[in-house]
Amino acid sequence: MKTALNIFFSSEGLKKSIFLVSANLLATALAAISLIIFSRNLGPVKFAEFSVGVSIIFILIRLTDLGSTQALLKFIPVKNNNSDKSTLFSQLTFWRARLTIGVLLIATIIGFISLQLGYAVKPNILFGAILFTAIISAYEHFYHILLSLGLIAKAALMNGIQAVTKLAASLISMALGISTAMSSFTIYSLAPILGVISGIVFLPQWMKKTTSNNIDKLPTSVVGFISHSAIGVIAAGVMENISVLQLKGMLGDFETGIFGGVSRISLFVILGGTYLSQVLFPRATKYTQPDVQKEYLKKAFLFTLLIGIVFLLYMPFNRLAILLTLGSAYLSGQQELLVLMAASMVYAATVPLAALFYAGDKYWYFSITGILQIMIVILGNIIVVPKFGLLGAAGVILLARGSVLVLTGVLIIYDVFLLSKKPRKEIIK
């Protein structure tokens, strides 16, 4: 046992992971407190409108990304010099800017059509979400470039700035008695502006310059990666958020508000897994030797075991988590929260295993798992929600994440322990 722990805690990547995850979880806790203040001020019904706006933003953010942030984390760290890194940053920045404009224009058109067809969403929430997506898209892009450069402390500080801004905004809105869904949603969504400014300031001077004349054309290797990772990135933003939008159309505002509230609590764990991936994925690009992969995989399985223990320790405090955050008005969502927390921890347990697919050109993994999750969630909600309501929606998310964990474990064991033992000629075939 002692040897296993020594192996687990001797990793430099683990140390950086602990720092980034800890710092970002602190920032997330501050942002979560601001969300709690908004949810308490608004109540379940108004918070349903708020949650729909936030869900639209999360989905649009993934569509304006399509793997560009993952490409930053994969390709920037392995560039040999600053000039190449600066060029790729400029190319990906230009590509994402064009993509963002296109996605927001299409979203605006679809928004008008949805309103004409009678979808139950406030127009100001809908179009406000489309507008605010541009700000948050810029925030995410600069945050991930800092991570790709290894500037973990500055990335964590950038995240902390926007979190403190959200908390301050929520406290000010509470003091002023602001309690409408749109005003609260606007204040919450504009908070990342200071984060964007700080991210630009934190960039190294050489990164702000480029000698390339082809910033409008991505390298072939990057295009190949994005074409596969895009589906996985979209799936990551679809899970809880598409459920909120589907519930808005299938159930009432109260139920949607309850689900939106408890899903934001479980989001805390999701973000922890995401922060972990932001450290592990760039490092895993260099883990190409079978022996190194096997050593890493031992730590990954130990982490999965640790996640299971953490969930068992959390279970008795599930009701208390709602009371201390959202308040007693949301207590009817206890079962849903427990299922969503299980799903979130399954996601966190999958991250270290999925990181090994960044080594080499195994981009197909992201396509397979992304399509699998999207299909399970969308079809599952249509089949299950009418009969089982909110608990069915939470169960569908757990099923999707659990399926990906099992598939990832099987694929990675085959790839690292079985495929690596075959003769080289057989592998090529």
N, C-alpha and C positions, 0 to 999 in steps of 0.2 A: 504493500500500500504506500509506504514511504517513497519507494522508488518511483511509483507511478506519479505521485505528487511532485517529486523532484523533476521528472520529465516534463510534467504539465507546466510548471511555473518557471522553467529555465529558458523558455522561449522569449526572444527579443520581440517577436511579433505579438506575443501575449501581453507583454508589458505595455507596448504601444496601444494595444486593443483595450486594455484595462483603463489606461489614461483617457483615451478618446471616448470610450463608452461611458466612463464615470462622469467626465466633464459634460458630455452631451446629455446624459440622463439628468444631470442637475439642471441643465438648460431646459430640457423637456419637462421636468417637474415644475419649473417656473411657468412655462407655457401652459402646462396642465392646470395649474392653479388659476391662471387667467380664464381658461375655458370653463373651469368649475364656477368661477364668479359669474360668467355670462350665463351658464346653464341655470344657476340658482336664480339669477335676476329674471330670466325669461320664462322659466317653467317649461314642462314637457311640450306643450302645444307650440309656443313660439320658438322653442329650441329646435323643433322639427324643421321650421323654415331655415333657421340658422344652419342646421346640419345638412340640409339639402344643398345650400350654397357652398359649404365646405367640401362636400362630396363631389360636387361638380368641378371645383378647383382641383381636387386631388386627381380626378380622372383626366382632366385636360392637361395637367402637369405631366402626366405619364405620356400623353399623346404628343406633347411638345418636346419630349425627351427622346423617345424611341431608341434608347440605348446610348445616347451621346454621352451621358455622364458615366456610364459603365465603360465606354470607349476611352474616356479620359483616364479612368482608373487603371485600365489595362495597358494602353499604349504609351502614355506619357512617361511612366516610371522606367520603361525599358529603352527610351531614347538615349543616345550616347552623349549628346551635347545640348546646351541650352538653346541653340539656334533651331534645332529640330523640334524641341519641345515647344518653343514659341510658335513655330510655324503650324504645328498640329493644333495647338490651342486656338490660333486664329481661324484655321479651317473649320474646326468644330463649332466655334462661336458663331461664325458666319452661317454655317449650316443650320444651327439651332435657331438663330434669329429668323431665318427664312421660314423654317418649319413652324415656328411659333405664330408668325403672322398668318400663314396658311391655315393652321388649325383653328385659330381664333375667328377667322373669317367664316370658315365652314361651321363652327360652333354657333356663330351668330345666326346664320341662315337656318340651321337646324332648330335653334331656339325659337325663331319666329314661327316655323312650321309646327313645332310642338305646342306652342301656345294656341295656334289656330285649331289644332286637333283636340284641345281641351285638357292638356296635361296640367295637373294641379300644382303649379309652382308660381310664386309671385314674380312678375316680369323684372322688377328691380333686383331681386335676389339672383335671378338667372343671368341677366346681362351684367350685373355687378361682378358675379363670379367670373365671367368671361374676361372682363377688364382686369380684375385683380390677378388673374393667372399670369399675365405678362410680368408682373412684379416678382411673383414667387418663382417663375421660371428663371429669371435673371439671378435671383438669390441662389437657387440650387446649382446653377452653372458655375458661379464663382466659388461657391463652397466646395464643390467637387474638384475644381482645378487646384485649390489649395491642398486638398488631401492627396491628389495625384503627385504633387511636388514634395510630399512628405512634410508639409508645414502644418502638422497636426494641431499644435498649440494655437496657431492663428485661426485655423478652421473652427476649433472649439470656441475660441473667443468670438468669432463671427456669429456662431450659433447662439452664444450666450447673449450677445447684444440684442438680437431680434427677440429672444425669449424675455429679457428684462423689459423691452419695449412693450411686448404684449401684456405683461403683468401690470406695468404702469398704466397702460391704456384701459385695462379692465377696471383697475382701482379708481381711475378718474371717472370712467363712465358710471360706476356704481355711486361715487360721491355726487355726481351731477344728476343722478336719477334717470339715466338713459336706459330705457327698457324695451325699445322696439327692436325687432329682429334685424331690420336692415341697418340701423345705426350701429348696433353691436357687431354685426357681420362686417361692416365697413371698417370699423376701428380695428378689429382683429386681423383683417386681411391686409391692411396697410402697414402693419408693424414691421414686416421684413424689409422695408425701404432702407432703414438704417443699416441693416445687415448687408444689403447690396453695396451701399456706399463703403462700408468697412472692408468688404471683400475686395473691392477695386483698389482701395488704399493698401491692403496687405499684399497685393501681387508684387513679386519682384520686378524691379525696373526693366530687366531684360525681357520679361514676359510681356510687357506692354508694347514691345516693338517687334516687328516682323519684317524679314527680308524677302518673304515669298510673294510672288506675283500670281500665285494660283490658290488663293485662299477660298475660291469658290468651288474647288474640286477636292474631295476627300480621297485619300489613298485607297487603293483597292482592298487592302487587308482590313481597313477600318470599315469600309462599306459592307464587306462580308460579315464582319462581326455584328454590326448594327442590324443587319437584315434578320439575324437570328435572335439577338438579345432583345430586340424591340418588343417581341411578343411577351417575353418574361417580364419586362419592365411594365408593360401595359397591365399584365395580370396582377402585378404587385399593387397597382393603384386601383384595381377594379374591385377586389374582394369585398371589404366592408362597404365601400362607397357605392358600388352598383346595387348592393343590397338595400342601402338607404333609399336610393332612387326608386327601386322596384317596390319597396314597402310603401313609399309615398303614394304610388299609384294603386296598390293592392289593399292597403289598410288605411286607418285614419291617422290624423296628425299626432294624436297622443301616443299611439304605438310607435310611429316613426321617431318621435322625440325620445321615447324610452330607449329604442335601439341605438339611435344616434348618440345618446349620452353614454350608455355602457360600452359601446364600441370605441369611444374616445378614451375610456379607461384602459381597455386592452391595447389601444394604440401605443401606450407607453412601452409595452413589451416589444411590439413590432418595431418601434423606432430603435430600441436597444439592439435588436437583431440587425437592423439596417446600419447602425453605427459600427457594429462589429464587422459587417461585410465591407465597410469602407476602408478598414485597415487590412483585413484578410485578403480581399480580392487582388489588390495591387501586389501584395507579397507573394500570393499563390502563383502569379504569372511566371515566377522564377523556379517553382517547384516542379521540375521536369524529370528528375531522376527518380526511378522506382523506390530506392532506399529512402530518399528524402520524403517522398509521398507517404510511404508506410509509417515513418516516424511521425509525420504530421497527422496522419489518420488516427493514430492511437490517441493523440490529444483531442482530436475532434470527437471521438466516441466517448471519451471521459467527460467532455463538455456536455454531450447529449445526456449522459447519466446525471450530471449535475443539474441540468434543466428539469429533469423529471423530479428530482428531490425538491427543488425550489417550488414546483407546482404543488406538491403534496403539502409543503409548509404553508403555502398561500391559502389553500382551500378553507380552513376554518375562519379566515378573515375576509371571505368574499362579501358577506353582508356589510361588514364594517367598512369595506372599501367604498361602497356606494354611499353609506351614511356620512362618511368623512369627506366625500368629494361632491357628488351630485345632490345629495340630500334625500330625505325620506320620500319625496315625490316620485323618485325613480326606483323605489324598492321592488316594484313589480318585475323588474328586469334582473333579479338575482340569478335565476337559472341561466338566462342568456349570457350574463357576464361570465359565469363560471365556464361555460362552453367556449366563449370567445377568448378567455384567458388561456384555456387549454390549446386552442388553435394558434394563439400568438406565440406560446412557448414552443409549440411544434415548429413554427416558422423559425424561431431563434435557433432551435436545435439543428435545423436544416442548413443554416448559413455556413458553418465551418465545412460541412461536407460538400456543398455546392461550390465552395471556393476553389476546389481542385480542378473544376472544369474550366477555370481560367488559364490553366497550364496547357499549352499547345493550342490547337484549333478545334476544340470540342464545343463549338457554338451551338450545335444541334440540341444540346441539353436544354438551353434556355427556350428554344422553340417548343420542344416537347412538353416541358413542365408548364410553360405559359399557356399553351392551348388547353392542356388538361385542366388547369385551374379555372380558366374562363368558362369552359364548357360545363364543369361541375356546378359552378356558382350560378350562372344564368339559368341553365335548365333546371337545376336543383331547386332554386327559388320558385320557379313557375310551378313545379310539381308539388313541393312540400309546403310552402307558405300558406296556401289556401286551407290546408288541413291542420297544420301545427303552428301557424302564426310565427311569432318572433323566435321561439325556440327552434323551429324548423330552419329559419334563416341562419341562426347561429350554428346549428348542426351541419348545415351545408358547407359553411366556411371551414369547420373542423375537418370535415370529410375531404375537402379540397387540399388543405395543407397537410393532412395526414397521408394522403395518397402521394403527394410530392416527396414527403420525407421517406416513405418506404421505397419509392422508385429511385430516389437519389442514393439511398443506402445500397440498394441492390446494384445499381450501375457503377457506383464508385468502388465497391468491393470487387466486382468483376474486372474493372479497369485497372485497379492498382494491384490486387493480389492474384488474379488469374491471368489476365491478358499479358501482364509484364513477364510471366513465366514462359510464355510461348516463344519459340524461335523467331528471330527477326523476320525471316522470309514469310512465316505463317502470319505474322502480324500485318505485314504489308498486304498480303492477300486479303 
